[in-house]
Amino acid sequence: MAQLVPTKEGKIPFQTPQELGHDFLCSTYYKIFGDLSSGAPVVVVVHGGPGAGHEYLLSFAELWPQYGLPVVFYDQIGCGASTHLPQTAGDKTFWHEALFIAELNNLLDALQLREGPGFHFLGQSWGGMLGAAFAATRPRGLQRLILASGLASKDLSIRSIEIRRRELPPETLRVLEEYEKKGEYDNPTYQGALMVFNKTFVCRDDPLPELLMPAFKHLSEDKTVYGTMSGPSIHVPTGSMLGWSSIPRLPQITAPTLIYNGEYDTSHDIGQVPFFELIPRVRWVTFANAGHMCHLESGGLKEKVLKVVGEFLTQGR
C-alpha cells in the first residue's frame, strides 16, 4: 500500500477540565485524510495504549480512497505530537476516562464533525474501551461505532491477558513471572519474554510492521499515561483503570455497532461478550489467525479488516 499524504494536519487548543485537579492549556495534534466537506460521515480513529499515538492505525486512511470516507486521526493528550504532561505521572484522578472524553468532544467541536452527515467512531484497544463509554452518552452526530479489539471492562482485560499467558511456552511464562516478582520490567531477559508474548498475541507478523514502531517508541519515551493508567507492564495492572467498566452503560448505546477481534488477540473473546450481549444493534467479527493488530498483519488480514470496516460504515449508502 502506497503511503497516503494527509490533506491537512494541525493542533487544536484543549483546556483540561478543572474538576480533574489540573487546569492545563494543552494542544491536540490531528491529521486529516480526505475532504471533510465531501458529504460523507467522517471516520474519527482513536488509538490505544493508552499513549501509543495514532501512527499504527494509519492503514485506515485507505477508507478515503477506497470508500469515500474522510478520516481524522489524532494523538491523545500525553503522547505523540500532542501536549505531554510528565509532571502528572502517577496522578490517577487526572488520567482517567473523563479527560479523554473531554478531549474527544473538544476535537469534534473544533472540526465541526457533529454537523451535516455526522461522524463514525473507530477505536482500537484502549480506544475501543473509550469508545464504548463515549457512545453510551449518545453524542450528537455519531452515526456508527466500531470497537476494534476493545474490552468491556478492565477486569476482563486482566482476565484476557491471564488466559493468553497460560498459552505461552512454560519457560517464557516462568521468565515473565520471575522478573515481575522482582519488579525488573526493563531487564533484557524480561523484555525478551515480553517480545515472545507480543509476537504471539499482539502482532503476529515477523518482522513487525513499520507502522507499529512509532507506538513502541511513544510508549517507551514517555510512560506518564500508560504507567499511570495501566501500570509498569501490560502484565502488571496497577493503574487508574483498575475497576473501570463500561458494562452497565452498554445498553444506552444507540448507534449501530461493529465489534471485532483476532483469534489470538490479547482482547480475548471474554472481553467482547458484554458488547455483543448488551449493545442493542451489534455485529461481532473474529478474524482467524490474527492478533491484536490484525489491521496491520499480512496474509490478507489487513485487507480483510479494511473490507469489513469499510462495508460496515457504508452499508445502506
VEXMIMAR-395253 format. One record per residue: x, y, z of N, C-alpha, C, O in turn; residue in one letter. Coordinates in steps of 0.1 Angstrom, whole numbers, plus 5000, padded with zeros to 4 digits. Example, Ala and Ser with C-alpha at 12.3 -4.5 7.8 and 13.67 -1.06 7.14 Angstrom:
BEGIN
513249435078512349555078513249675078514249675085A/512849785071513749895071512950005079513450115080S/
***
This chain:
BEGIN
500849885000500050005000500950125000501750145009M/500750214990501450344990501050435002499950435006A/502050505006501850595018500950705013501350785004Q/499750725019498950835016499450965023500050965033L/499151075016499551205021498351275028497351285022V/498551325040497351385047496951515040497851585034P/495651545040495151665034495451785042495751895037T/495451765055495751875065496151815078495751705082K/496951885085497351855099497451975107497752085101E/497351965120497452085128497252055143497251935147G/497052155151496852145165495652225170495352335165K/494852165179493652225185493952255199494352165207I/493652385204493752405219492852325227491652305223P/493252275238492452195247492752235261493852225266F/491652285268491852315282491352195291490252145289Q/492252145299491852025307490752065317490852175323T/489851975320488752005329489252035343490051955349P/488852145349489352185363488952075373489752055383Q/487852005371487451915381488351795382488251715392E/489251775373490251665374491451705381492451625383L/491451825387492551865395493651955389494552005396G/493651965376494652045369493952135358492952085352H/494452255356493952345346495052375336495652485337D/495252285327496352305318495752345304494752295300F/496452435297496152475284497052385275498252405274L/496452285268497252195260496852205246496052295242C/497452115237497052115223496951965219497751885223S/495951945211495751805205496151805190495651885182T/497151725187497551715173496551625165496151525170Y/496251675153495351595144495851585130496651675126Y/495351495122495751475109494551425101493751335105K/494251485089493051455081493451395068494451445061I/492751295064492951235050491551255044490551205049F/491551325032490251345025489651475027490251565033G/488451495023487751625023486651615033485651545031D/486751695044485651695054484351745049483351725055L/484351815038483151875032482551785021481751835013S/483051665020482651575009481151525010480651485000S/480551545021479151505023479051365029477951315032G/480151295031480151165038480551185053481251275056A/480051095061480451105075481951085077482551015069P/482551155086483951155088484251045098483551025108V/485250965096485750855105486750915114487850955110V/486450915127487350955137488050835143487350745149V/489350825141490050705146490850735159491550825159V/490650645169491150675182492050565186491650445187V/493250595190494350505192494250445206493550485215H/495050335208495150265221496350305229496950415227G/496750215237497850235246497350205261497450095265G/496950315267496850455263498350505262499250475269P/498450605252499750665250500550615238501650645236G/499850535229500550475217500650565205501450535196A/499850675205499950755193499150705181498750585181G/498950785171498050745160498650675149497950605141H/499950675147500650625135500250475132500150445120E/500150395142499950245139498650215133498350105129Y/497750315133496450305127496250365114495150365108L/497350415108497250485095496850405084496450465073L/496850275085496250195074494750225071494250205060S/494050275082492650315080492550445072491350475069F/493650515068493550625059492950575046492450665038A/493150445043492650395030491150395029490550375018E/490450425040488950445039488550555030487450565025L/489450655028489150775020489250735005488250744998W/490350684999490350644985489450524982488950524971P/489350434991488650314988487150324990486350254983Q/486650405000485250405003484750545004483550565007Y/485550645001485050785000484750845014483950935015G/485350785025485150835038486350915043487450855044L/486151045046487251125052487651065065486751015072P/488951075069489451015081490251115089491051185084V/489951125102490651205111491351115122490751035128V/492651135123493451075133493951185143494051305139F/494151145156494751245165495551175176495351055178Y/496551245181497251195193496551245205496451365207D/496251155214495651195227496651265235497851245234Q/496151355243497051435252497951335260497551225264I/499251375261500251295268501051215259501951145264G/500851215246501651135237501851195224501051295220C/502751145216502951185202503251335201504051385208G/502551395191502751545189501851625197501851755195A/500951575205500151655214500951685227502051635229S/500351765236501051815248501351695257500551615260T/502551695262503051595272502951665286503251775287H/502651585296502451635309503251545319502551485328L/504551535318505251435327505151465342505351385350P/504851595345504751635359503451575365503351585378Q/502551515357501351455363501551305364500551235368T/502651245362502851105363502451055377502851105387A/501550955377501050895390499850955395499250915405G/499351065388498051125392496851055386496451075375D/496350965394495250875389493950945388493050895381K/493751055395492551125393492451205380491451215374T/493651255376493751325363493651235351492851255342F/494451135351494551045340493450935341493650825346W/492250975335491150875336490250905324490451005316H/489150825323488250835311487750975309487751015297E/487351055319486751185317487651275309487151365301A/488951275311489951355305489851335290489851425282L/489851205286489951175271488551195264488551225252F/487451185271486151215265486051365263485551415253I/486551445273486551595271487451635259487051715252A/488651565258489451595246488751565233488851635223E/488151445233487451405221486351495217486151535205L/485551535227484451635224485051765219484451825211N/486151805225486751935220487251925206487052015198N/487751805202488151785188486951785179487051855168L/485951715182484751715174484151855172483751885161L/484151935182483552065181484452155173483952235165D/485752145175486752235168486652205153486752295145A/486552085149486552045135485052035129484852005118L/484152075138482652075134482251945128481551935118Q/482651835134482251705129480951655133480451555128L/480251725142478851675146477851725136476751675135R/478251825127477251885118477051795106477851705103E/476051835098475851765085475651615086474851565094G/476551545079476451395079476951335092476751215094P/477551405101478051355113479351275112480151305102G/479551185121480851115121480650965126479750935132F/481650885122481750755127482950745137483850835136H/482850655146483950645156484550505154483850405154F/485950505153486650375153487750385163488750455162L/487550305174488550305185489150165186488550065186G/490550165187491250035188491850015202492450105207Q/491649895207492249865221491649965231490449965233S/492550035238492050135248491150235241490150285247W/491350265228490450355220489050295219488050365219G/488950155219487650095219486950095232485750115233G/487750095243487250105257486650245258485550265264M/487450345254486950485255485750505246484750575250L/485750435234484550445225483250395231482250455228G/483350285238482150235244481550335254480350355255A/482450395263481950495273481450615266480450675270A/482150655255481750775248480350755241479450845242F/480250645234478950625227477750605236476650635232A/478050565248476950545258476350685262475250695268A/477050795260476550925262475650975251475051085252T/475450895241474650925229475051065223474251155222R/476351075219476851205214476151245201475951165192P/475851375200475251425188476151405176477351435177R/475651355165476351335153476951195151477351165140G/477051115161477550985160476650895152475450875155L/477250845141476450755132476650605134475750535136Q/477950565134478250425136479450415145480350505145R/479550305152480550275162481350155158480750045156L/482650155159483550035157484450025170485250115172I/484349915176485149885188486049775184485749655183L/487349815180488349725174489249665185490049745190A/489149545188489949475199489849555212490849575219S/488649605214488349675227488049575238488049455236G/487749625249487349545261486349615269486349735271L/485349535274484249595281484549645295483849725301A/485649595301486049635314487549605316488149525309S/488149675326489549645329489649505335490649435333K/488649455343488749325349488849215337489549125338D/488049245327488049145315489349155308489849065302L/489949275308491249295302492349215309493149145303S/492249225322493249145331493048995328494048925327I/491748955328491548805326491948765312492448655310R/491848855302492248825288493748795288494248695282S/494548885295495948865295496348735302497248665298I/495648705313495948585321495748465312496548365312E/494648465304494348345295495448335285495948225283I/495948445279496948435269498348395275499048325269R/498648445287499848405294499948245295500948185293R/498748185298498748045300498947965287499247845287R/498848035276499147975263500547985258500947935248E/501448055266502848075263503647945266503147865274L/504747935260505647825264506047835279506147945283P/506147725286506347735301507547815305507547895314P/508647815297509847885300509648035299510148115307E/508848075289508548215287507748275298508048375304T/506748195302505848235314506748245326506548335335L/507648145328508448145340509348275341509448335352R/509848315330510648435329509848565333510248645340V/508648565327507748685330507448685345507548795351L/507048575351506748575365507948605374507748675384E/509148555370510248585378510648725379510848785390E/510648795367511148935367510049025371510249135376Y/508748985370507649075375507749065390507449175397E/508048955396508148945411509249035416509149095427K/510349045408511549135412511249285408511949375413K/510249305400509949445395510949495385511149615383G/511649405378512649435369512149435354512449345346E/511249535352510549535339511449575327511049545316Y/512549645330513349685319514549595316515349615308D/514649485324515649385323515549325309514449285304N/516649315301516649255288516049115287515349085277P/516249035297515648895297514148905298513448835291T/513648995306512149015307511649075294510549025289Y/512349175288511949235276511849125265511049135256Q/512849035265512848925255511648835256511048795246G/511248805269510048725271508748795267507848745261A/508848925269507649015265507549015250506449025245L/508649015243508649015228507948885223507248885213M/508248775230507648645226506048665228505348615219V/505648715239504248745241503648825230502648795224F/504348945227503849035217503748975203502749005196N/504748895200504748835186503748715185503448675174K/503248675196502248565196500848625197499948575190T/500648735204499248785207499048925203497848965200F/500049005202499849145199499949165183498949215177V/501049135177501149145163501949025158503149005162C/501348935150501948805147502848805135503348705131R/503048925129504048935118505448945123505748995133D/506348875115507748885119508548905105508548815097D/509249015103509349125113508149205115507149195108P/508049285126506949365129506749475119507749525114L/505549515116505349615106505949755110505949785122P/506349825100506949955103505950055110506350125118E/504750045106503750135112503550115127503050205134L/503949995132503849975146505050035154504850055166L/506150065148507350105155507050235163507550245174M/506350335157506150465165505450435178505650515187P/504550345178503750315190504750275201504650315213A/505650175198506550135208507450255213507850265225F/507850335203508650455207507950545216508450595226K/506650585213505850665222505750615236505950685246H/505450485237505250425250506550415258506450415270L/507650405251508950385259509550525263510150535273S/509250625254509850755257509150835267509750915274E/507850825268507050895279506050795284505050765278D/506350755296505550645303504450705312503850635319K/504350845311503350905320501950845319501350805329T/501450845307500050805306499850655308499050615316V/500650575301500550425303500850385317500150305323Y/501950435322502350395336501250435346501050355356G/500650555344499650595354498350525353497650485362T/497950495340496650435338496650285338495650215342M/497750225333497850075332498750015342498449925350S/499950065343500950015352502349995345502450045334G/503349935351504649925345504749835334505749835326P/503749745332503749645321502249605319501449615328S/502049555307500649505304500349395313499149365315I/501349325319501149215327501049245342500749165351H/501249375345501249415359500249535361500749655361V/498949515361497949625362497949685376497549625386P/498249815376498249885389497650025388497550095398T/497250065376496850205373495450245376494650175382G/495150365371493850425374492650355367491550375371S/492950265358491950195351491350075359490350015355M/492050035370491549925378490149955382489850065388L/489249865380487849875384487049945373485849945375G/487649995363486850065352486049965345486349855342W/484850015341483949925333482950005325482450115330S/482649965313481650025305480349945305479349985300S/480349825312479349725311477949785315476949765307I/477749855326476449905330475950005319474650025319P/476750065312476350175302476050125288475550195280R/476449995285476349945271474949955266474849985254L/473849925273472549925268472150065263471150075255P/472850165267472550305263473050345249472750445244Q/473850255244474450285230473350265220472850155219I/473150365212472050355201472650345187471950305178T/473950375186474550365172474750225168475150145176A/474550195155474850055151476350035153477150115150P/476649915158478049885163478649765157477949665155T/479949775153480749665149481749635159482549735163L/481849515164483049485173483849375166483249285159I/485149385167485949285161487249255169487749345176Y/487749135168489049105175489648995167489048945157N/490848955171491548845164491548715172491248715184G/491748605165491648475171492648465183492348395193E/493848525182494848515192495048655199496048675205Y/494048735199494048875204494348875219493848795226D/495048975223495149005238493749045243493449035255T/492949105234491549125237490749005234490148985223S/490748915243490148775242488648795240488048895243H/488048685235486548685233485748725246484748785245D/486348685258485548715270485448865272484448905279I/486248945266486149085267485149145257484849265258G/484749065248483749115237482349075241481449145236Q/482148975249480848915251479849025257478749035252V/480249105267479349215271478849305260477749345259P/479849345251479449425240478449365232477449425228F/478649235229477749165220476349145226475349145219F/476349115239475049085246474249205250473049205251E/474949325252474249435258474049555249473149635251L/474849575238474649675228473549635219473549525214I/472449725218471249685211471449635197470949535192P/472249715189472449675175473949655172474649745171R/474349525172475749495172476049375163475249285161V/477249385157477749265149479149235154479849335157R/479549115155480849075160481548985150481048885145W/482749025146483648955137484948915144485549005150V/485348795143486648755148487448705136487048615128T/488648765134489548735123490448615127491148615137F/490448515118491148395121492648415120493148495111A/493448355128494948355128495448495130496548535125N/494748585137495048725139495348755153494848695162A/496148855155496448905168495749045171494749075165G/496249115181495649245185495749345174494949445174H/496749335165496949435155496649375141497349395132M/495449315140495149245128495049345116495149295104C/494749465118494749565107496049595101496149655091H/497149545107498549555102499149425097500149425091L/498449315100499049185098498949145083497949175076E/499949065079499949015065499048895063498248855071S/499248825051498448715048497048745045496048665046G/496848875040495548915036494648975047493549015045G/495248975060494449015071494149165071492949205073L/495149245068494849395068493749435058492949525060K/493849355046492849385036491449335040490449405038E/491349225047490049175052489449275063488249305062K/490349325072489849415082489349545075488249595079V/490049595066489649725059488349695052487449785052L/488149585046486949555039485749545048484649605046K/485949475059484849465069484449595075483249635076V/485449675078485249815083484549905073483549965076V/485149905061484649995050483149955047482350045045G/482849825046481549785042480549815053479349855050E/480949805065480049835077479749985077478550025079F/480750065074480550215075479750265063479150375064L/479750195052479050245040477750165038477150195027T/477450075046476149995045474950095044474750175052Q/474150075033472950155032473150285025472150365024G/474350315021474650445014474150445000474250544993R/
***
